[in-house]
Each structure stands twice: as structure tokens, then as C-alpha cells.
Amino acid sequence: MNRMEEIAKIFGLELGEEFNIVGNVNYEEYNPHKFTSRGIEDYEGCVNFIDLVEIATGVCGIEKINK
């Protein structure tokens, strides 16, 4: 069972809602990101599962994009 929608909601986001990863310049160059059913996708649609781990453990943060 896919739980990405629930995980996105934990961070105050919806699937497909864009956000920036902050606190690590290695991720910031790939902003914006979004939660999808596949995981966290960067602006090119690439998924890197370490993004989720580092956000969940506080290594990086999320900054909502107000549109």
C-alpha cells in the first residue's frame, strides 16, 4: 500500500504541491520538489529516496512555495 499521500500530509503538503528543500545546498539546486506517489521528485521528475530520510530526520527542511 502506497503511503506517500499520508507522508506528504505529515509535512503539511498535498501530493503534487511544490516546495523547496532548504538547509543543504546539494538539494537546493534541484528545487522545487514535490511529493508524488513515487516519492519526492525534483524539478526534473527524478526521485531520490534519501531526500525523504534527510527531511524526516531534520538534516534538511521544507519551505512551502506560495503561489
N, C-alpha and C positions, 0 to 999 in steps of 0.2 A: 504494500500500500504506500503510495506517494504522500509524504507529509510536508512538502515544500510550502504549500499554502499556509499551513499552521505555523511553520517556522518563520515565514515572512511576517505573519501577524504578531509573533513574539517581539519582533523588532519594529512594530508599528507600521508595517508596509503591506501592500497588496501585491499579488503576482503581477508582474509587468510594470510596476511603479518604479521609476528610475531614482537612483540615489548615488551618492559619491562615497567611496571608501576613503577615509581620512586616517592619517597617523602613520602611513607608510608610503614613501614616495614610489616604491615599486608597484603599488596598486593604483596610485593616483593618476599615473599616466594612462591608465586604461579606463578611467571614468568616462561616462557614467556606467553604472552597473544596474542590474535588476534581478529580482528573484523570478525564476521560471520553474516549471515542473522538472526541469533538468538540473537545477541548482542555481548558483549565482552566475549570470552571464555578464561579460564585459561589453563594451560598445561594439565589438566585432562579433558578438554571439558566442565567444569561447567560454567554456566552463572550466573553472579551476577550483576543486573542492577544498583546497587549503584556505581559500577566501572565507568560507563559512566557518571553518575551525578557528581562524585567527579573529574573526569578528566575535564569535561566541566566547572566546577566552579573553577578550579585551585587548589583544595585541593591536587591533585596528578598530576604528569606529565607523558609524554610518551617519551621513549627513543627508537629510531629505532634500530633494530638489523641489522648490516651489515653482510651479508653472501657472 
